[in-house]
Amino acid sequence: MNHLTKNKILVYLATIFLVGGITGGVLGWTGAQQRIMAPPSSRKICDHLRHSLESELDLTPAQLKQLDPLLEKRAREMEAIHSRTIQQFEELIRASNEEIATTLGLNPAQRAKLEEMEKKRQDFLRKRFRPPGNPPGPRKDGHGPPEGVL
């Protein structure tokens, strides 16, 4: 059996350290990219506003208690606007696809290909806007494409 020399042990340890550093860097970069690319939720926006108002205006606990329901209302309204906008966008895409198919006089094979292209687009959006750790499919948290839209 070979005995490990001091130099071999140092090389092995350095290799393990280097591989761990590279792995950590890649995982950290990937996670940061996902956070950067994801739009902020309405709750986060309202939480940020609450913190800003609290610190800048020196709000009292009584004022904060009055502020919280207002911010909850704002968050709900922002989520509703977001959902309506996505629904309108999806309706526009569907109408546009139908207009393309009709105007260009697509044959059944071309229509099938257009439908396949639309399914790929929808799948991409589902995956793109799915929060980490959630199964694929429409999101239920009010962010990204809402259920039944895609």
C-alpha positions in Angstrom: 0.0 0.0 0.0 1.3 3.4 -0.9 1.8 5.9 1.8 0.6 9.4 1.1 3.4 11.9 1.2 2.9 15.3 2.6 2.9 16.8 -0.9 0.2 14.5 -2.1 -2.0 15.3 0.8 -1.5 19.0 0.2 -2.4 18.5 -3.5 -5.5 16.5 -2.6 -6.6 19.1 -0.1 -6.0 22.0 -2.5 -8.0 20.1 -5.2 -10.9 19.5 -2.9 -10.8 23.2 -1.8 -10.7 24.4 -5.4 -13.5 22.2 -6.5 -15.6 23.3 -3.5 -14.9 27.0 -4.3 -15.8 26.6 -7.9 -19.0 24.7 -7.0 -20.0 27.3 -4.5 -19.3 30.1 -6.9 -21.4 28.5 -9.7 -24.3 27.8 -7.3 -24.1 31.3 -5.8 -24.0 32.9 -9.3 -26.9 30.9 -10.5 -29.0 31.8 -7.5 -28.1 35.5 -7.8 -29.0 35.5 -11.5 -32.4 34.0 -10.7 -33.1 36.6 -8.0 -31.9 39.4 -10.3 -34.1 38.2 -13.2 -37.2 37.7 -11.1 -39.5 40.7 -10.8 -40.1 41.9 -7.2 -43.3 40.7 -5.7 -45.9 43.3 -4.7 -45.4 42.2 -1.1 -41.7 42.9 -1.3 -42.4 46.3 -2.8 -44.8 47.1 0.0 -42.4 45.8 2.7 -39.7 48.0 1.3 -42.1 51.0 1.3 -43.1 50.3 4.9 -39.5 50.2 6.0 -38.7 53.4 4.1 -41.7 55.2 5.6 -41.0 53.9 9.1 -37.4 55.0 9.0 -37.7 58.3 7.1 -40.9 59.6 8.8 -40.1 58.2 12.3 -43.6 56.6 12.4 -45.0 55.7 15.8 -46.2 52.1 16.5 -49.8 53.4 16.2 -49.1 54.9 12.8 -47.5 51.6 11.7 -50.6 49.8 12.8 -52.7 52.1 10.6 -50.2 51.8 7.7 -50.2 48.0 7.5 -53.8 47.6 6.1 -53.1 50.3 3.6 -50.1 48.5 2.3 -52.0 45.2 2.3 -54.6 46.8 0.1 -51.9 48.2 -2.2 -50.3 44.8 -2.6 -53.6 43.2 -3.5 -54.3 45.9 -6.0 -50.9 45.6 -7.5 -51.3 41.8 -7.9 -54.7 42.3 -9.5 -53.2 44.7 -12.0 -50.4 42.3 -12.7 -52.8 39.4 -13.3 -55.1 41.5 -15.6 -52.0 42.7 -17.6 -50.9 39.1 -18.1 -54.4 38.0 -19.1 -54.6 40.9 -21.6 -51.2 40.0 -23.1 -52.2 36.3 -23.4 -55.5 37.3 -25.1 -53.5 39.5 -27.5 -51.2 36.6 -28.4 -54.1 34.2 -29.0 -55.9 36.8 -31.2 -52.7 37.5 -33.1 -52.0 33.8 -33.7 -55.5 33.4 -35.0 -55.2 36.4 -37.2 -51.9 35.1 -38.6 -53.4 31.7 -39.3 -56.4 33.3 -41.0 -54.7 36.0 -42.9 -51.9 33.8 -44.2 -54.3 31.0 -45.0 -52.3 28.4 -43.1 -53.0 24.8 -44.0 -53.7 22.3 -41.2 -50.1 21.2 -40.9 -49.0 24.9 -40.6 -51.7 25.6 -38.0 -50.6 22.5 -36.0 -47.0 23.9 -36.1 -48.2 27.3 -35.0 -50.1 25.7 -32.1 -46.9 23.7 -31.2 -44.9 27.0 -31.2 -47.5 28.5 -28.9 -47.3 25.6 -26.5 -43.5 25.9 -26.4 -43.8 29.6 -25.6 -46.3 28.8 -22.8 -44.0 26.1 -21.4 -41.1 28.5 -21.4 -43.0 31.1 -19.5 -44.2 28.6 -17.0 -40.7 27.5 -16.3 -39.3 31.0 -16.4 -41.7 32.4 -13.9 -41.9 29.4 -11.6 -40.4 30.1 -8.2 -37.5 27.9 -7.1 -38.7 24.7 -5.4 -42.2 24.8 -6.9 -43.3 22.1 -9.4 -43.8 23.1 -13.0 -47.2 24.6 -13.9 -49.1 27.8 -13.4 -48.0 29.9 -10.4 -50.4 30.3 -7.5 -48.5 33.1 -5.7 -49.8 35.9 -7.9 -46.5 36.4 -9.7 -45.8 35.4 -13.3 -48.5 33.9 -15.5 -51.6 33.2 -13.4 -53.4 29.9 -13.4 -55.4 29.2 -16.5 -53.8 31.9 -18.5 -51.1 29.9 -20.2 
